[in-house]
Amino acid sequence: MTKNVLVLPGDGIGPEIAAEARKVLDVVNAQFDLGLSVDEALVGGAAIDAAGDALPAETWAKCEAADAILLGAVGGPKWDTLPPNERPEKAGLLKIRAQLDLFGNLRPAILSPQLADASSLKPEVVAGLDILIVRELTGGIYFGEPRGIRTLENGVRQGYNTYVYDEDEIRRIGRVAFEAAMKRDKRLCSVDKANVLEVTMLWREVMEELGKEYPEVELSHMYVDNAAMQLVRAPKQFDVMVTGNMFGDILSDAAAMLTGSIGMLPSASLDQNGKGMYEPCHGSAPDIAGQGIANPLAMIISAAMMLRHSLGMEDAAAKIEAAVDTVLDQGLRTGDIWSEGTQKVSTSEMGDAVVAALNA
């Protein structure tokens, strides 16, 4: 049976890393006879430039029809002068997440043994790091209404956003996290700010209620400011973390740097039925776009996550991950993870090396 994969290269380094992921998908598609049909479409700033819309109707139709989506990155300074609702991030990326109801964001922070020296923390603090951050993705302050900028009666401008979650939204992301914990070390830390914010008081109550359905999972709670500190102080205390949209955005980027480079970390955004959009955790990096120095490994590992979680192609996913390990064992590094004694390679050379490892 054919599986339709839609690649959205996007902006900045997106097209460069998407090209390398496609090379890898082409190889495993042939090796495992996966029946993948891979298409591309415009999104973000590139779509604004070409069609005047960050999510053109043609792209949206392909998103709806796809079995899984692989996204590069969107946004950049070129489009920052547009009204907020028309910018690539909100009118493209967030719109796809919302309209496909991709509420469950999985962000693994795994330190490859070969990159222990690349972390900003001491190797003994991060060696063996394996955290999964489960972030609610379609609610919270990023989507809450009302929002905007207004002028008060005294002429002072005021920006305002609404932080809101209902118990159903909390319960469904909590269930994703508990199920993930059941497959790992059965430890779940729920991150909130329940000492100040009523929204997260409810969040904690619902997590406690849900925890009764998973007696094997050790549930703990931590305020977000402490969680940020603990990620830097003793990150290996965590197994699975679950939190809301804004807190998850911040904490997952902090966790990314523990692994040596955000250029190594993939992510999955899933709906209730497992359909998902997969993307690297890094942004569009416009400062290095077009230079051939971006790290494509997060994009390639995101493709592996896509095969595993949405398409049920575990063998192909595992082979891609093993190929990435092989390349790191060979000492090949893009600039973001390069260190003395390793070989610096370009974006395309790194992709070619993964392909060579797949074909070995």
MARVO-688963 format. One record per residue (C-alpha): x, y, z. Coordinates in steps of 0.5 Angstrom, whole numbers, padded with zeros to 4 digits, always signed. Last residue first. Layout:
! MARVO-688963
XYZ ...
***
This chain:
! MARVO-688963
+0054-0001+0007 +0049+0002+0003 +0046+0005+0009 +0053+0008+0011 +0054+0011+0004 +0047+0014+0005 +0049+0017+0012 +0056+0019+0009 +0052+0023+0003 +0048+0027+0008 +0054+0029+0012 +0057+0031+0005 +0051+0035+0003 +0051+0039+0009 +0059+0040+0009 +0064+0036+0013 +0069+0038+0019 +0073+0032+0021 +0074+0030+0028 +0081+0031+0032 +0079+0038+0035 +0072+0039+0035 +0066+0039+0030 +0059+0039+0033 +0056+0046+0030 +0061+0046+0024 +0058+0039+0021 +0062+0033+0024 +0065+0026+0021 +0069+0022+0026 +0067+0015+0023 +0063+0014+0030 +0059+0020+0028 +0057+0017+0021 +0056+0010+0024 +0051+0013+0029 +0047+0016+0024 +0047+0010+0020 +0044+0006+0026 +0039+0011+0026 +0037+0010+0019 +0037+0003+0020 +0032+0004+0026 +0027+0008+0022 +0027+0002+0016 +0026-0003+0021 +0021+0001+0025 +0016+0002+0019 +0010+0004+0023 +0008+0010+0018 +0006+0015+0024 +0011+0013+0029 +0017+0009+0026 +0017+0012+0019 +0016+0019+0022 +0021+0018+0027 +0026+0016+0022 +0025+0022+0018 +0026+0027+0024 +0033+0023+0025 +0035+0026+0018 +0032+0033+0020 +0036+0033+0026 +0042+0030+0022 +0042+0035+0017 +0047+0040+0020 +0048+0046+0017 +0054+0048+0013 +0052+0049+0006 +0053+0056+0006 +0046+0057+0003 +0043+0059+0010 +0048+0060+0015 +0045+0067+0018 +0038+0065+0016 +0038+0059+0022 +0031+0056+0020 +0030+0054+0027 +0032+0048+0031 +0028+0043+0033 +0028+0038+0027 +0021+0037+0024 +0016+0032+0024 +0009+0033+0022 +0004+0027+0025 -0001+0022+0024 -0002+0018+0030 -0009+0018+0031 -0010+0023+0036 -0006+0028+0032 +0002+0028+0033 +0008+0033+0033 +0014+0029+0032 +0021+0032+0034 +0028+0031+0032 +0035+0034+0036 +0042+0034+0033 +0042+0041+0030 +0040+0043+0037 +0048+0042+0039 +0052+0038+0044 +0046+0034+0048 +0045+0039+0053 +0044+0044+0048 +0037+0041+0046 +0035+0041+0054 +0035+0048+0054 +0031+0048+0047 +0026+0043+0050 +0025+0047+0056 +0023+0054+0053 +0018+0051+0048 +0015+0046+0053 +0014+0052+0058 +0010+0055+0052 +0006+0050+0050 +0005+0046+0056 +0008+0041+0060 +0010+0033+0060 +0017+0031+0062 +0019+0024+0061 +0026+0021+0064 +0029+0026+0068 +0034+0025+0074 +0039+0025+0068 +0039+0033+0067 +0043+0034+0074 +0044+0042+0075 +0043+0044+0068 +0036+0041+0067 +0035+0042+0074 +0035+0050+0073 +0030+0049+0068 +0026+0045+0072 +0026+0050+0078 +0023+0055+0074 +0018+0051+0071 +0015+0048+0078 +0016+0041+0079 +0011+0035+0079 +0012+0028+0080 +0009+0022+0078 +0012+0015+0078 +0009+0010+0073 +0006+0004+0075 +0000+0006+0078 -0002+0009+0071 -0010+0010+0071 -0009+0014+0078 -0004+0018+0075 -0010+0021+0071 -0013+0024+0077 -0006+0027+0079 -0005+0030+0072 -0012+0033+0072 -0010+0037+0079 -0003+0039+0076 -0006+0042+0070 -0012+0045+0074 -0007+0049+0078 -0003+0050+0072 -0008+0055+0069 -0009+0058+0076 -0002+0061+0075 +0002+0062+0081 +0004+0056+0086 +0002+0052+0080 +0007+0054+0075 +0008+0047+0071 +0012+0041+0070 +0010+0034+0070 +0015+0029+0071 +0014+0022+0069 +0018+0016+0071 +0016+0009+0068 +0023+0008+0065 +0021+0007+0058 +0015+0004+0055 +0010+0006+0061 +0013+0013+0060 +0011+0014+0053 +0004+0012+0055 +0004+0017+0061 +0006+0023+0057 +0001+0021+0051 -0004+0021+0057 -0002+0027+0060 -0003+0031+0053 -0010+0028+0053 -0012+0030+0060 -0009+0037+0059 -0014+0039+0053 -0020+0035+0056 -0018+0039+0063 -0019+0046+0059 -0013+0050+0058 -0012+0058+0058 -0006+0063+0058 -0009+0069+0054 -0005+0074+0051 -0004+0082+0052 +0000+0088+0049 -0001+0095+0052 +0000+0101+0048 +0000+0107+0053 -0005+0113+0051 -0008+0114+0057 -0015+0111+0055 -0011+0105+0053 -0008+0103+0046 -0008+0096+0044 -0004+0090+0042 -0007+0083+0041 -0010+0077+0044 -0016+0075+0046 -0016+0069+0046 -0011+0063+0047 -0007+0060+0042 +0000+0061+0044 -0002+0062+0051 -0004+0055+0052 -0007+0050+0046 -0004+0047+0040 +0002+0044+0042 +0002+0040+0049 +0010+0038+0050 +0012+0032+0051 +0020+0032+0053 +0023+0025+0053 +0030+0025+0056 +0036+0020+0055 +0043+0023+0057 +0048+0017+0058 +0054+0022+0059 +0051+0029+0061 +0054+0030+0068 +0060+0026+0067 +0061+0030+0060 +0061+0036+0064 +0056+0041+0061 +0056+0045+0054 +0056+0039+0051 +0060+0037+0045 +0065+0033+0049 +0059+0028+0050 +0058+0028+0042 +0061+0021+0041 +0056+0018+0046 +0050+0021+0043 +0046+0025+0048 +0039+0024+0047 +0034+0030+0048 +0027+0027+0045 +0022+0032+0043 +0015+0029+0042 +0009+0034+0041 +0002+0032+0042 -0003+0037+0040 -0003+0036+0032 -0010+0038+0031 -0009+0038+0023 -0012+0045+0023 -0008+0048+0029 -0001+0045+0027 -0002+0047+0020 -0004+0054+0022 +0002+0054+0027 +0007+0053+0022 +0004+0057+0016 +0000+0063+0018 +0004+0064+0025 +0011+0062+0024 +0011+0065+0017 +0008+0072+0019 +0001+0074+0016 -0002+0074+0023 +0003+0078+0026 +0003+0083+0021 +0009+0083+0016 +0016+0086+0018 +0019+0080+0021 +0018+0077+0014 +0026+0078+0011 +0028+0077+0019 +0027+0069+0018 +0021+0064+0018 +0020+0057+0017 +0024+0050+0018 +0025+0043+0015 +0018+0040+0015 +0017+0032+0014 +0009+0031+0014 +0006+0024+0014 +0000+0020+0011 -0001+0026+0007 -0008+0028+0004 -0009+0034+0009 -0002+0037+0008 -0003+0036+0000 -0010+0040+0001 -0006+0045+0005 +0000+0046+0000 -0005+0047-0006 -0009+0052-0001 -0003+0056+0000 +0000+0056+0007 +0005+0062+0008 +0000+0066+0003 +0003+0071-0002 +0004+0065-0007 +0011+0065-0009 +0014+0070-0004 +0009+0068+0002 +0010+0061+0000 +0018+0062+0001 +0016+0065+0008 +0012+0059+0010 +0010+0053+0006 +0011+0051-0001 +0010+0044-0003 +0014+0037-0004 +0012+0030-0006 +0014+0023-0003 +0011+0017-0005 +0013+0011+0000 +0012+0004-0002 +0016+0002+0003 +0020-0003-0001 +0025-0004+0005 +0032-0002+0001 +0028+0002-0004 +0024+0006+0001 +0031+0006+0005 +0035+0009+0000 +0030+0015-0002 +0028+0016+0005 +0036+0018+0006 +0036+0022+0000 +0030+0026+0002 +0033+0027+0008 +0039+0031+0005 +0035+0035+0001 +0030+0037+0007 +0037+0039+0010 +0038+0044+0005 +0031+0047+0003 +0030+0048+0011 +0037+0052+0012 +0033+0059+0011 +0026+0057+0009 +0021+0052+0008 +0023+0045+0006 +0015+0042+0006 +0016+0035+0005 +0009+0031+0004 +0010+0023+0005 +0004+0019+0002 +0004+0012+0004 +0003+0007-0002 +0000+0000+0000 
***
